Amino acid sequence: MVFPLEKLVEFKDNIYEITVAASRRAYQMARVNDPEIEANQDKDVCAAAKQLFNKKVTYRIEHKD
């Protein structure tokens, strides 16, 4: 999994959370054949990570009781 290094260094939250969010977002993008993946010739997870770090998409944690 390749994350944008400059964004990763600046990231102050839980790295595990954003890793899981990027994986799930990549799955979503692959399922709908997101044109951003092909346009940038990125791997799915890399494109998803860029979206998360640039706040193009957001995520939230759902706690199960």
PDBQT receptor file of N, H, CA, C and O in Angstrom, charges set to zero:
ATOM      1  N   MET A   1       0.853  -1.175   0.000  1.00  0.00    +0.000 N 
ATOM      2  CA  MET A   1       0.000   0.000   0.000  1.00  0.00    +0.000 C 
ATOM      3  C   MET A   1       0.892   1.230   0.000  1.00  0.00    +0.000 C 
ATOM      4  O   MET A   1       1.802   1.340   0.822  1.00  0.00    +0.000 OA
ATOM      5  N   VAL A   2       0.639   2.143  -0.907  1.00  0.00    +0.000 N 
ATOM      6  H   VAL A   2      -0.100   2.053  -1.574  1.00  0.00    +0.000 HD
ATOM      7  CA  VAL A   2       1.458   3.339  -1.044  1.00  0.00    +0.000 C 
ATOM      8  C   VAL A   2       0.623   4.551  -0.662  1.00  0.00    +0.000 C 
ATOM      9  O   VAL A   2      -0.389   4.848  -1.297  1.00  0.00    +0.000 OA
ATOM     10  N   PHE A   3       1.059   5.245   0.380  1.00  0.00    +0.000 N 
ATOM     11  H   PHE A   3       1.881   5.004   0.895  1.00  0.00    +0.000 HD
ATOM     12  CA  PHE A   3       0.411   6.483   0.793  1.00  0.00    +0.000 C 
ATOM     13  C   PHE A   3       1.300   7.644   0.377  1.00  0.00    +0.000 C 
ATOM     14  O   PHE A   3       2.522   7.507   0.329  1.00  0.00    +0.000 OA
ATOM     15  N   PRO A   4       0.694   8.786   0.075  1.00  0.00    +0.000 N 
ATOM     16  CA  PRO A   4       1.505   9.971  -0.223  1.00  0.00    +0.000 C 
ATOM     17  C   PRO A   4       2.364  10.324   0.998  1.00  0.00    +0.000 C 
ATOM     18  O   PRO A   4       1.829  10.692   2.043  1.00  0.00    +0.000 OA
ATOM     19  N   LEU A   5       3.664  10.216   0.875  1.00  0.00    +0.000 N 
ATOM     20  H   LEU A   5       4.099   9.917   0.025  1.00  0.00    +0.000 HD
ATOM     21  CA  LEU A   5       4.575  10.349   2.011  1.00  0.00    +0.000 C 
ATOM     22  C   LEU A   5       4.447  11.684   2.729  1.00  0.00    +0.000 C 
ATOM     23  O   LEU A   5       4.431  11.722   3.960  1.00  0.00    +0.000 OA
ATOM     24  N   GLU A   6       4.356  12.784   1.981  1.00  0.00    +0.000 N 
ATOM     25  H   GLU A   6       4.369  12.753   0.981  1.00  0.00    +0.000 HD
ATOM     26  CA  GLU A   6       4.277  14.097   2.636  1.00  0.00    +0.000 C 
ATOM     27  C   GLU A   6       3.007  14.228   3.470  1.00  0.00    +0.000 C 
ATOM     28  O   GLU A   6       3.021  14.872   4.520  1.00  0.00    +0.000 OA
ATOM     29  N   LYS A   7       1.913  13.628   3.019  1.00  0.00    +0.000 N 
ATOM     30  H   LYS A   7       1.901  13.105   2.166  1.00  0.00    +0.000 HD
ATOM     31  CA  LYS A   7       0.661  13.666   3.781  1.00  0.00    +0.000 C 
ATOM     32  C   LYS A   7       0.738  12.748   4.993  1.00  0.00    +0.000 C 
ATOM     33  O   LYS A   7       0.202  13.062   6.056  1.00  0.00    +0.000 OA
ATOM     34  N   LEU A   8       1.402  11.624   4.829  1.00  0.00    +0.000 N 
ATOM     35  H   LEU A   8       1.838  11.368   3.966  1.00  0.00    +0.000 HD
ATOM     36  CA  LEU A   8       1.532  10.662   5.916  1.00  0.00    +0.000 C 
ATOM     37  C   LEU A   8       2.353  11.244   7.066  1.00  0.00    +0.000 C 
ATOM     38  O   LEU A   8       2.030  11.024   8.234  1.00  0.00    +0.000 OA
ATOM     39  N   VAL A   9       3.399  11.975   6.744  1.00  0.00    +0.000 N 
ATOM     40  H   VAL A   9       3.661  12.154   5.795  1.00  0.00    +0.000 HD
ATOM     41  CA  VAL A   9       4.238  12.595   7.768  1.00  0.00    +0.000 C 
ATOM     42  C   VAL A   9       3.452  13.638   8.559  1.00  0.00    +0.000 C 
ATOM     43  O   VAL A   9       3.635  13.770   9.770  1.00  0.00    +0.000 OA
ATOM     44  N   GLU A  10       2.585  14.372   7.883  1.00  0.00    +0.000 N 
ATOM     45  H   GLU A  10       2.436  14.265   6.900  1.00  0.00    +0.000 HD
ATOM     46  CA  GLU A  10       1.797  15.421   8.528  1.00  0.00    +0.000 C 
ATOM     47  C   GLU A  10       0.585  14.877   9.293  1.00  0.00    +0.000 C 
ATOM     48  O   GLU A  10      -0.003  15.598  10.099  1.00  0.00    +0.000 OA
ATOM     49  N   PHE A  11       0.208  13.633   9.057  1.00  0.00    +0.000 N 
ATOM     50  H   PHE A  11       0.685  13.047   8.403  1.00  0.00    +0.000 HD
ATOM     51  CA  PHE A  11      -1.006  13.065   9.637  1.00  0.00    +0.000 C 
ATOM     52  C   PHE A  11      -0.847  12.877  11.139  1.00  0.00    +0.000 C 
ATOM     53  O   PHE A  11       0.113  12.248  11.586  1.00  0.00    +0.000 OA
ATOM     54  N   LYS A  12      -1.769  13.409  11.916  1.00  0.00    +0.000 N 
ATOM     55  H   LYS A  12      -2.549  13.920  11.553  1.00  0.00    +0.000 HD
ATOM     56  CA  LYS A  12      -1.673  13.377  13.379  1.00  0.00    +0.000 C 
ATOM     57  C   LYS A  12      -2.656  12.407  14.028  1.00  0.00    +0.000 C 
ATOM     58  O   LYS A  12      -2.566  12.162  15.231  1.00  0.00    +0.000 OA
ATOM     59  N   ASP A  13      -3.586  11.851  13.264  1.00  0.00    +0.000 N 
ATOM     60  H   ASP A  13      -3.659  12.049  12.286  1.00  0.00    +0.000 HD
ATOM     61  CA  ASP A  13      -4.586  10.947  13.832  1.00  0.00    +0.000 C 
ATOM     62  C   ASP A  13      -4.089   9.505  13.789  1.00  0.00    +0.000 C 
ATOM     63  O   ASP A  13      -2.916   9.245  13.523  1.00  0.00    +0.000 OA
ATOM     64  N   ASN A  14      -4.989   8.591  14.052  1.00  0.00    +0.000 N 
ATOM     65  H   ASN A  14      -5.943   8.803  14.268  1.00  0.00    +0.000 HD
ATOM     66  CA  ASN A  14      -4.676   7.178  14.112  1.00  0.00    +0.000 C 
ATOM     67  C   ASN A  14      -4.394   6.634  12.709  1.00  0.00    +0.000 C 
ATOM     68  O   ASN A  14      -5.271   6.649  11.845  1.00  0.00    +0.000 OA
ATOM     69  N   ILE A  15      -3.184   6.159  12.490  1.00  0.00    +0.000 N 
ATOM     70  H   ILE A  15      -2.472   6.147  13.192  1.00  0.00    +0.000 HD
ATOM     71  CA  ILE A  15      -2.784   5.679  11.168  1.00  0.00    +0.000 C 
ATOM     72  C   ILE A  15      -3.538   4.404  10.797  1.00  0.00    +0.000 C 
ATOM     73  O   ILE A  15      -3.808   4.168   9.619  1.00  0.00    +0.000 OA
ATOM     74  N   TYR A  16      -3.878   3.586  11.783  1.00  0.00    +0.000 N 
ATOM     75  H   TYR A  16      -3.659   3.778  12.740  1.00  0.00    +0.000 HD
ATOM     76  CA  TYR A  16      -4.644   2.363  11.512  1.00  0.00    +0.000 C 
ATOM     77  C   TYR A  16      -6.007   2.719  10.925  1.00  0.00    +0.000 C 
ATOM     78  O   TYR A  16      -6.465   2.082   9.976  1.00  0.00    +0.000 OA
ATOM     79  N   GLU A  17      -6.651   3.733  11.489  1.00  0.00    +0.000 N 
ATOM     80  H   GLU A  17      -6.279   4.250  12.259  1.00  0.00    +0.000 HD
ATOM     81  CA  GLU A  17      -7.978   4.133  11.010  1.00  0.00    +0.000 C 
ATOM     82  C   GLU A  17      -7.945   4.563   9.557  1.00  0.00    +0.000 C 
ATOM     83  O   GLU A  17      -8.797   4.151   8.770  1.00  0.00    +0.000 OA
ATOM     84  N   ILE A  18      -6.979   5.382   9.191  1.00  0.00    +0.000 N 
ATOM     85  H   ILE A  18      -6.287   5.717   9.830  1.00  0.00    +0.000 HD
ATOM     86  CA  ILE A  18      -6.948   5.865   7.808  1.00  0.00    +0.000 C 
ATOM     87  C   ILE A  18      -6.523   4.754   6.846  1.00  0.00    +0.000 C 
ATOM     88  O   ILE A  18      -6.898   4.773   5.673  1.00  0.00    +0.000 OA
ATOM     89  N   THR A  19      -5.747   3.791   7.335  1.00  0.00    +0.000 N 
ATOM     90  H   THR A  19      -5.442   3.776   8.287  1.00  0.00    +0.000 HD
ATOM     91  CA  THR A  19      -5.380   2.642   6.511  1.00  0.00    +0.000 C 
ATOM     92  C   THR A  19      -6.610   1.806   6.181  1.00  0.00    +0.000 C 
ATOM     93  O   THR A  19      -6.811   1.406   5.034  1.00  0.00    +0.000 OA
ATOM     94  N   VAL A  20      -7.426   1.549   7.188  1.00  0.00    +0.000 N 
ATOM     95  H   VAL A  20      -7.263   1.875   8.119  1.00  0.00    +0.000 HD
ATOM     96  CA  VAL A  20      -8.663   0.791   6.971  1.00  0.00    +0.000 C 
ATOM     97  C   VAL A  20      -9.614   1.574   6.074  1.00  0.00    +0.000 C 
ATOM     98  O   VAL A  20     -10.241   1.006   5.180  1.00  0.00    +0.000 OA
ATOM     99  N   ALA A  21      -9.719   2.877   6.314  1.00  0.00    +0.000 N 
ATOM    100  H   ALA A  21      -9.210   3.338   7.040  1.00  0.00    +0.000 HD
ATOM    101  CA  ALA A  21     -10.599   3.717   5.490  1.00  0.00    +0.000 C 
ATOM    102  C   ALA A  21     -10.147   3.705   4.027  1.00  0.00    +0.000 C 
ATOM    103  O   ALA A  21     -10.981   3.643   3.123  1.00  0.00    +0.000 OA
ATOM    104  N   ALA A  22      -8.842   3.763   3.790  1.00  0.00    +0.000 N 
ATOM    105  H   ALA A  22      -8.164   3.813   4.524  1.00  0.00    +0.000 HD
ATOM    106  CA  ALA A  22      -8.327   3.740   2.419  1.00  0.00    +0.000 C 
ATOM    107  C   ALA A  22      -8.622   2.398   1.749  1.00  0.00    +0.000 C 
ATOM    108  O   ALA A  22      -8.967   2.348   0.568  1.00  0.00    +0.000 OA
ATOM    109  N   SER A  23      -8.486   1.329   2.499  1.00  0.00    +0.000 N 
ATOM    110  H   SER A  23      -8.206   1.369   3.459  1.00  0.00    +0.000 HD
ATOM    111  CA  SER A  23      -8.780   0.004   1.934  1.00  0.00    +0.000 C 
ATOM    112  C   SER A  23     -10.248  -0.120   1.557  1.00  0.00    +0.000 C 
ATOM    113  O   SER A  23     -10.582  -0.635   0.490  1.00  0.00    +0.000 OA
ATOM    114  N   ARG A  24     -11.110   0.348   2.425  1.00  0.00    +0.000 N 
ATOM    115  H   ARG A  24     -10.839   0.767   3.291  1.00  0.00    +0.000 HD
ATOM    116  CA  ARG A  24     -12.552   0.274   2.136  1.00  0.00    +0.000 C 
ATOM    117  C   ARG A  24     -12.950   1.199   0.996  1.00  0.00    +0.000 C 
ATOM    118  O   ARG A  24     -13.793   0.849   0.170  1.00  0.00    +0.000 OA
ATOM    119  N   ARG A  25     -12.349   2.372   0.952  1.00  0.00    +0.000 N 
ATOM    120  H   ARG A  25     -11.664   2.657   1.623  1.00  0.00    +0.000 HD
ATOM    121  CA  ARG A  25     -12.636   3.305  -0.139  1.00  0.00    +0.000 C 
ATOM    122  C   ARG A  25     -12.147   2.731  -1.472  1.00  0.00    +0.000 C 
ATOM    123  O   ARG A  25     -12.819   2.866  -2.494  1.00  0.00    +0.000 OA
ATOM    124  N   ALA A  26     -10.982   2.096  -1.455  1.00  0.00    +0.000 N 
ATOM    125  H   ALA A  26     -10.436   1.986  -0.625  1.00  0.00    +0.000 HD
ATOM    126  CA  ALA A  26     -10.454   1.479  -2.673  1.00  0.00    +0.000 C 
ATOM    127  C   ALA A  26     -11.402   0.399  -3.178  1.00  0.00    +0.000 C 
ATOM    128  O   ALA A  26     -11.610   0.267  -4.384  1.00  0.00    +0.000 OA
ATOM    129  N   TYR A  27     -11.967  -0.361  -2.275  1.00  0.00    +0.000 N 
ATOM    130  H   TYR A  27     -11.798  -0.254  -1.295  1.00  0.00    +0.000 HD
ATOM    131  CA  TYR A  27     -12.940  -1.392  -2.655  1.00  0.00    +0.000 C 
ATOM    132  C   TYR A  27     -14.145  -0.747  -3.343  1.00  0.00    +0.000 C 
ATOM    133  O   TYR A  27     -14.617  -1.230  -4.372  1.00  0.00    +0.000 OA
ATOM    134  N   GLN A  28     -14.637   0.356  -2.755  1.00  0.00    +0.000 N 
ATOM    135  H   GLN A  28     -14.253   0.748  -1.919  1.00  0.00    +0.000 HD
ATOM    136  CA  GLN A  28     -15.774   1.058  -3.356  1.00  0.00    +0.000 C 
ATOM    137  C   GLN A  28     -15.425   1.543  -4.759  1.00  0.00    +0.000 C 
ATOM    138  O   GLN A  28     -16.208   1.374  -5.694  1.00  0.00    +0.000 OA
ATOM    139  N   MET A  29     -14.256   2.140  -4.901  1.00  0.00    +0.000 N 
ATOM    140  H   MET A  29     -13.620   2.277  -4.142  1.00  0.00    +0.000 HD
ATOM    141  CA  MET A  29     -13.841   2.692  -6.185  1.00  0.00    +0.000 C 
ATOM    142  C   MET A  29     -13.694   1.588  -7.239  1.00  0.00    +0.000 C 
ATOM    143  O   MET A  29     -14.063   1.780  -8.398  1.00  0.00    +0.000 OA
ATOM    144  N   ALA A  30     -13.160   0.451  -6.840  1.00  0.00    +0.000 N 
ATOM    145  H   ALA A  30     -12.860   0.295  -5.899  1.00  0.00    +0.000 HD
ATOM    146  CA  ALA A  30     -12.990  -0.660  -7.771  1.00  0.00    +0.000 C 
ATOM    147  C   ALA A  30     -14.336  -1.231  -8.210  1.00  0.00    +0.000 C 
ATOM    148  O   ALA A  30     -14.504  -1.614  -9.367  1.00  0.00    +0.000 OA
ATOM    149  N   ARG A  31     -15.285  -1.286  -7.293  1.00  0.00    +0.000 N 
ATOM    150  H   ARG A  31     -15.149  -0.975  -6.353  1.00  0.00    +0.000 HD
ATOM    151  CA  ARG A  31     -16.602  -1.838  -7.614  1.00  0.00    +0.000 C 
ATOM    152  C   ARG A  31     -17.340  -1.013  -8.662  1.00  0.00    +0.000 C 
ATOM    153  O   ARG A  31     -18.082  -1.566  -9.474  1.00  0.00    +0.000 OA
ATOM    154  N   VAL A  32     -17.145   0.296  -8.652  1.00  0.00    +0.000 N 
ATOM    155  H   VAL A  32     -16.542   0.745  -7.992  1.00  0.00    +0.000 HD
ATOM    156  CA  VAL A  32     -17.856   1.158  -9.601  1.00  0.00    +0.000 C 
ATOM    157  C   VAL A  32     -16.975   1.596 -10.772  1.00  0.00    +0.000 C 
ATOM    158  O   VAL A  32     -17.365   2.445 -11.574  1.00  0.00    +0.000 OA
ATOM    159  N   ASN A  33     -15.781   1.004 -10.858  1.00  0.00    +0.000 N 
ATOM    160  H   ASN A  33     -15.464   0.314 -10.207  1.00  0.00    +0.000 HD
ATOM    161  CA  ASN A  33     -14.833   1.373 -11.922  1.00  0.00    +0.000 C 
ATOM    162  C   ASN A  33     -14.618   2.883 -11.976  1.00  0.00    +0.000 C 
ATOM    163  O   ASN A  33     -14.782   3.508 -13.023  1.00  0.00    +0.000 OA
ATOM    164  N   ASP A  34     -14.256   3.448 -10.852  1.00  0.00    +0.000 N 
ATOM    165  H   ASP A  34     -14.123   2.939 -10.001  1.00  0.00    +0.000 HD
ATOM    166  CA  ASP A  34     -14.048   4.888 -10.722  1.00  0.00    +0.000 C 
ATOM    167  C   ASP A  34     -13.040   5.371 -11.774  1.00  0.00    +0.000 C 
ATOM    168  O   ASP A  34     -11.935   4.836 -11.858  1.00  0.00    +0.000 OA
ATOM    169  N   PRO A  35     -13.408   6.369 -12.569  1.00  0.00    +0.000 N 
ATOM    170  CA  PRO A  35     -12.503   6.855 -13.625  1.00  0.00    +0.000 C 
ATOM    171  C   PRO A  35     -11.238   7.517 -13.076  1.00  0.00    +0.000 C 
ATOM    172  O   PRO A  35     -10.252   7.646 -13.801  1.00  0.00    +0.000 OA
ATOM    173  N   GLU A  36     -11.247   7.934 -11.824  1.00  0.00    +0.000 N 
ATOM    174  H   GLU A  36     -12.048   7.829 -11.234  1.00  0.00    +0.000 HD
ATOM    175  CA  GLU A  36     -10.065   8.564 -11.239  1.00  0.00    +0.000 C 
ATOM    176  C   GLU A  36      -8.886   7.588 -11.170  1.00  0.00    +0.000 C 
ATOM    177  O   GLU A  36      -7.731   8.000 -11.280  1.00  0.00    +0.000 OA
ATOM    178  N   ILE A  37      -9.173   6.319 -10.992  1.00  0.00    +0.000 N 
ATOM    179  H   ILE A  37     -10.112   5.985 -10.903  1.00  0.00    +0.000 HD
ATOM    180  CA  ILE A  37      -8.110   5.317 -10.929  1.00  0.00    +0.000 C 
ATOM    181  C   ILE A  37      -7.411   5.208 -12.284  1.00  0.00    +0.000 C 
ATOM    182  O   ILE A  37      -6.182   5.228 -12.359  1.00  0.00    +0.000 OA
ATOM    183  N   GLU A  38      -8.192   5.095 -13.341  1.00  0.00    +0.000 N 
ATOM    184  H   GLU A  38      -9.190   5.080 -13.280  1.00  0.00    +0.000 HD
ATOM    185  CA  GLU A  38      -7.607   4.971 -14.675  1.00  0.00    +0.000 C 
ATOM    186  C   GLU A  38      -6.975   6.278 -15.145  1.00  0.00    +0.000 C 
ATOM    187  O   GLU A  38      -5.933   6.263 -15.800  1.00  0.00    +0.000 OA
ATOM    188  N   ALA A  39      -7.590   7.390 -14.818  1.00  0.00    +0.000 N 
ATOM    189  H   ALA A  39      -8.436   7.402 -14.286  1.00  0.00    +0.000 HD
ATOM    190  CA  ALA A  39      -7.072   8.689 -15.267  1.00  0.00    +0.000 C 
ATOM    191  C   ALA A  39      -5.687   8.968 -14.684  1.00  0.00    +0.000 C 
ATOM    192  O   ALA A  39      -4.820   9.510 -15.370  1.00  0.00    +0.000 OA
ATOM    193  N   ASN A  40      -5.483   8.601 -13.436  1.00  0.00    +0.000 N 
ATOM    194  H   ASN A  40      -6.187   8.161 -12.879  1.00  0.00    +0.000 HD
ATOM    195  CA  ASN A  40      -4.202   8.858 -12.766  1.00  0.00    +0.000 C 
ATOM    196  C   ASN A  40      -3.256   7.673 -12.830  1.00  0.00    +0.000 C 
ATOM    197  O   ASN A  40      -2.121   7.764 -12.362  1.00  0.00    +0.000 OA
ATOM    198  N   GLN A  41      -3.702   6.571 -13.397  1.00  0.00    +0.000 N 
ATOM    199  H   GLN A  41      -4.624   6.498 -13.777  1.00  0.00    +0.000 HD
ATOM    200  CA  GLN A  41      -2.922   5.342 -13.471  1.00  0.00    +0.000 C 
ATOM    201  C   GLN A  41      -2.386   4.924 -12.103  1.00  0.00    +0.000 C 
ATOM    202  O   GLN A  41      -1.272   4.414 -11.985  1.00  0.00    +0.000 OA
ATOM    203  N   ASP A  42      -3.201   5.150 -11.074  1.00  0.00    +0.000 N 
ATOM    204  H   ASP A  42      -4.106   5.564 -11.170  1.00  0.00    +0.000 HD
ATOM    205  CA  ASP A  42      -2.832   4.782  -9.708  1.00  0.00    +0.000 C 
ATOM    206  C   ASP A  42      -3.370   3.407  -9.372  1.00  0.00    +0.000 C 
ATOM    207  O   ASP A  42      -4.277   2.900 -10.032  1.00  0.00    +0.000 OA
ATOM    208  N   LYS A  43      -2.820   2.830  -8.376  1.00  0.00    +0.000 N 
ATOM    209  H   LYS A  43      -2.083   3.241  -7.840  1.00  0.00    +0.000 HD
ATOM    210  CA  LYS A  43      -3.405   1.640  -7.787  1.00  0.00    +0.000 C 
ATOM    211  C   LYS A  43      -4.633   2.099  -7.016  1.00  0.00    +0.000 C 
ATOM    212  O   LYS A  43      -4.717   3.261  -6.619  1.00  0.00    +0.000 OA
ATOM    213  N   ASP A  44      -5.579   1.204  -6.803  1.00  0.00    +0.000 N 
ATOM    214  H   ASP A  44      -5.510   0.260  -7.126  1.00  0.00    +0.000 HD
ATOM    215  CA  ASP A  44      -6.831   1.568  -6.143  1.00  0.00    +0.000 C 
ATOM    216  C   ASP A  44      -6.601   2.193  -4.767  1.00  0.00    +0.000 C 
ATOM    217  O   ASP A  44      -7.176   3.234  -4.451  1.00  0.00    +0.000 OA
ATOM    218  N   VAL A  45      -5.766   1.562  -3.956  1.00  0.00    +0.000 N 
ATOM    219  H   VAL A  45      -5.298   0.716  -4.212  1.00  0.00    +0.000 HD
ATOM    220  CA  VAL A  45      -5.554   2.039  -2.583  1.00  0.00    +0.000 C 
ATOM    221  C   VAL A  45      -4.830   3.378  -2.580  1.00  0.00    +0.000 C 
ATOM    222  O   VAL A  45      -5.120   4.234  -1.743  1.00  0.00    +0.000 OA
ATOM    223  N   CYS A  46      -3.913   3.566  -3.483  1.00  0.00    +0.000 N 
ATOM    224  H   CYS A  46      -3.678   2.871  -4.162  1.00  0.00    +0.000 HD
ATOM    225  CA  CYS A  46      -3.198   4.839  -3.569  1.00  0.00    +0.000 C 
ATOM    226  C   CYS A  46      -4.155   5.978  -3.927  1.00  0.00    +0.000 C 
ATOM    227  O   CYS A  46      -4.098   7.054  -3.331  1.00  0.00    +0.000 OA
ATOM    228  N   ALA A  47      -5.028   5.737  -4.898  1.00  0.00    +0.000 N 
ATOM    229  H   ALA A  47      -5.074   4.863  -5.382  1.00  0.00    +0.000 HD
ATOM    230  CA  ALA A  47      -6.017   6.751  -5.281  1.00  0.00    +0.000 C 
ATOM    231  C   ALA A  47      -6.965   7.042  -4.124  1.00  0.00    +0.000 C 
ATOM    232  O   ALA A  47      -7.319   8.196  -3.885  1.00  0.00    +0.000 OA
ATOM    233  N   ALA A  48      -7.376   6.003  -3.408  1.00  0.00    +0.000 N 
ATOM    234  H   ALA A  48      -7.089   5.065  -3.602  1.00  0.00    +0.000 HD
ATOM    235  CA  ALA A  48      -8.268   6.184  -2.259  1.00  0.00    +0.000 C 
ATOM    236  C   ALA A  48      -7.578   6.971  -1.151  1.00  0.00    +0.000 C 
ATOM    237  O   ALA A  48      -8.186   7.850  -0.540  1.00  0.00    +0.000 OA
ATOM    238  N   ALA A  49      -6.319   6.661  -0.893  1.00  0.00    +0.000 N 
ATOM    239  H   ALA A  49      -5.825   5.947  -1.390  1.00  0.00    +0.000 HD
ATOM    240  CA  ALA A  49      -5.570   7.377   0.142  1.00  0.00    +0.000 C 
ATOM    241  C   ALA A  49      -5.439   8.855  -0.204  1.00  0.00    +0.000 C 
ATOM    242  O   ALA A  49      -5.562   9.714   0.669  1.00  0.00    +0.000 OA
ATOM    243  N   LYS A  50      -5.191   9.149  -1.464  1.00  0.00    +0.000 N 
ATOM    244  H   LYS A  50      -5.091   8.452  -2.174  1.00  0.00    +0.000 HD
ATOM    245  CA  LYS A  50      -5.095  10.555  -1.888  1.00  0.00    +0.000 C 
ATOM    246  C   LYS A  50      -6.411  11.280  -1.625  1.00  0.00    +0.000 C 
ATOM    247  O   LYS A  50      -6.409  12.424  -1.172  1.00  0.00    +0.000 OA
ATOM    248  N   GLN A  51      -7.531  10.622  -1.906  1.00  0.00    +0.000 N 
ATOM    249  H   GLN A  51      -7.533   9.693  -2.275  1.00  0.00    +0.000 HD
ATOM    250  CA  GLN A  51      -8.835  11.234  -1.647  1.00  0.00    +0.000 C 
ATOM    251  C   GLN A  51      -9.027  11.514  -0.159  1.00  0.00    +0.000 C 
ATOM    252  O   GLN A  51      -9.543  12.567   0.213  1.00  0.00    +0.000 OA
ATOM    253  N   LEU A  52      -8.618  10.585   0.683  1.00  0.00    +0.000 N 
ATOM    254  H   LEU A  52      -8.199   9.729   0.381  1.00  0.00    +0.000 HD
ATOM    255  CA  LEU A  52      -8.776  10.770   2.130  1.00  0.00    +0.000 C 
ATOM    256  C   LEU A  52      -7.866  11.875   2.659  1.00  0.00    +0.000 C 
ATOM    257  O   LEU A  52      -8.315  12.742   3.408  1.00  0.00    +0.000 OA
ATOM    258  N   PHE A  53      -6.615  11.848   2.280  1.00  0.00    +0.000 N 
ATOM    259  H   PHE A  53      -6.251  11.143   1.671  1.00  0.00    +0.000 HD
ATOM    260  CA  PHE A  53      -5.678  12.858   2.768  1.00  0.00    +0.000 C 
ATOM    261  C   PHE A  53      -6.017  14.256   2.262  1.00  0.00    +0.000 C 
ATOM    262  O   PHE A  53      -5.773  15.240   2.960  1.00  0.00    +0.000 OA
ATOM    263  N   ASN A  54      -6.572  14.355   1.067  1.00  0.00    +0.000 N 
ATOM    264  H   ASN A  54      -6.771  13.556   0.499  1.00  0.00    +0.000 HD
ATOM    265  CA  ASN A  54      -6.958  15.652   0.514  1.00  0.00    +0.000 C 
ATOM    266  C   ASN A  54      -8.379  16.058   0.901  1.00  0.00    +0.000 C 
ATOM    267  O   ASN A  54      -8.886  17.092   0.467  1.00  0.00    +0.000 OA
ATOM    268  N   LYS A  55      -9.003  15.226   1.721  1.00  0.00    +0.000 N 
ATOM    269  H   LYS A  55      -8.591  14.386   2.073  1.00  0.00    +0.000 HD
ATOM    270  CA  LYS A  55     -10.354  15.472   2.246  1.00  0.00    +0.000 C 
ATOM    271  C   LYS A  55     -11.409  15.579   1.144  1.00  0.00    +0.000 C 
ATOM    272  O   LYS A  55     -12.415  16.272   1.297  1.00  0.00    +0.000 OA
ATOM    273  N   LYS A  56     -11.163  14.885   0.037  1.00  0.00    +0.000 N 
ATOM    274  H   LYS A  56     -10.346  14.322  -0.087  1.00  0.00    +0.000 HD
ATOM    275  CA  LYS A  56     -12.174  14.788  -1.022  1.00  0.00    +0.000 C 
ATOM    276  C   LYS A  56     -13.312  13.883  -0.551  1.00  0.00    +0.000 C 
ATOM    277  O   LYS A  56     -14.470  14.099  -0.908  1.00  0.00    +0.000 OA
ATOM    278  N   VAL A  57     -12.981  12.878   0.247  1.00  0.00    +0.000 N 
ATOM    279  H   VAL A  57     -12.040  12.703   0.537  1.00  0.00    +0.000 HD
ATOM    280  CA  VAL A  57     -13.963  12.025   0.913  1.00  0.00    +0.000 C 
ATOM    281  C   VAL A  57     -13.587  11.944   2.381  1.00  0.00    +0.000 C 
ATOM    282  O   VAL A  57     -12.425  12.133   2.743  1.00  0.00    +0.000 OA
ATOM    283  N   THR A  58     -14.562  11.666   3.219  1.00  0.00    +0.000 N 
ATOM    284  H   THR A  58     -15.505  11.513   2.925  1.00  0.00    +0.000 HD
ATOM    285  CA  THR A  58     -14.309  11.548   4.655  1.00  0.00    +0.000 C 
ATOM    286  C   THR A  58     -14.766  10.177   5.136  1.00  0.00    +0.000 C 
ATOM    287  O   THR A  58     -15.437   9.440   4.413  1.00  0.00    +0.000 OA
ATOM    288  N   TYR A  59     -14.399   9.856   6.347  1.00  0.00    +0.000 N 
ATOM    289  H   TYR A  59     -13.855  10.455   6.934  1.00  0.00    +0.000 HD
ATOM    290  CA  TYR A  59     -14.820   8.600   6.951  1.00  0.00    +0.000 C 
ATOM    291  C   TYR A  59     -15.204   8.855   8.400  1.00  0.00    +0.000 C 
ATOM    292  O   TYR A  59     -14.858   9.882   8.984  1.00  0.00    +0.000 OA
ATOM    293  N   ARG A  60     -15.922   7.903   8.958  1.00  0.00    +0.000 N 
ATOM    294  H   ARG A  60     -16.203   7.069   8.483  1.00  0.00    +0.000 HD
ATOM    295  CA  ARG A  60     -16.271   8.005  10.378  1.00  0.00    +0.000 C 
ATOM    296  C   ARG A  60     -16.189   6.611  10.990  1.00  0.00    +0.000 C 
ATOM    297  O   ARG A  60     -16.330   5.604  10.296  1.00  0.00    +0.000 OA
ATOM    298  N   ILE A  61     -15.962   6.570  12.271  1.00  0.00    +0.000 N 
ATOM    299  H   ILE A  61     -15.848   7.388  12.834  1.00  0.00    +0.000 HD
ATOM    300  CA  ILE A  61     -15.846   5.314  12.998  1.00  0.00    +0.000 C 
ATOM    301  C   ILE A  61     -17.212   4.995  13.607  1.00  0.00    +0.000 C 
ATOM    302  O   ILE A  61     -17.808   5.826  14.293  1.00  0.00    +0.000 OA
ATOM    303  N   GLU A  62     -17.685   3.808  13.352  1.00  0.00    +0.000 N 
ATOM    304  H   GLU A  62     -17.201   3.133  12.795  1.00  0.00    +0.000 HD
ATOM    305  CA  GLU A  62     -18.932   3.358  13.962  1.00  0.00    +0.000 C 
ATOM    306  C   GLU A  62     -18.582   2.388  15.073  1.00  0.00    +0.000 C 
ATOM    307  O   GLU A  62     -17.964   1.350  14.834  1.00  0.00    +0.000 OA
ATOM    308  N   HIS A  63     -18.976   2.728  16.275  1.00  0.00    +0.000 N 
ATOM    309  H   HIS A  63     -19.478   3.571  16.468  1.00  0.00    +0.000 HD
ATOM    310  CA  HIS A  63     -18.697   1.870  17.426  1.00  0.00    +0.000 C 
ATOM    311  C   HIS A  63     -19.864   0.929  17.649  1.00  0.00    +0.000 C 
ATOM    312  O   HIS A  63     -21.016   1.353  17.736  1.00  0.00    +0.000 OA
ATOM    313  N   LYS A  64     -19.551  -0.343  17.738  1.00  0.00    +0.000 N 
ATOM    314  H   LYS A  64     -18.615  -0.688  17.667  1.00  0.00    +0.000 HD
ATOM    315  CA  LYS A  64     -20.595  -1.340  18.004  1.00  0.00    +0.000 C 
ATOM    316  C   LYS A  64     -20.570  -1.677  19.486  1.00  0.00    +0.000 C 
ATOM    317  O   LYS A  64     -19.519  -1.973  20.055  1.00  0.00    +0.000 OA
ATOM    318  N   ASP A  65     -21.726  -1.628  20.088  1.00  0.00    +0.000 N 
ATOM    319  H   ASP A  65     -22.579  -1.388  19.626  1.00  0.00    +0.000 HD
ATOM    320  CA  ASP A  65     -21.810  -1.945  21.515  1.00  0.00    +0.000 C 
ATOM    321  C   ASP A  65     -22.191  -3.384  21.750  1.00  0.00    +0.000 C 
ATOM    322  O   ASP A  65     -22.306  -3.813  22.898  1.00  0.00    +0.000 OA
TER     323      ASP A  65
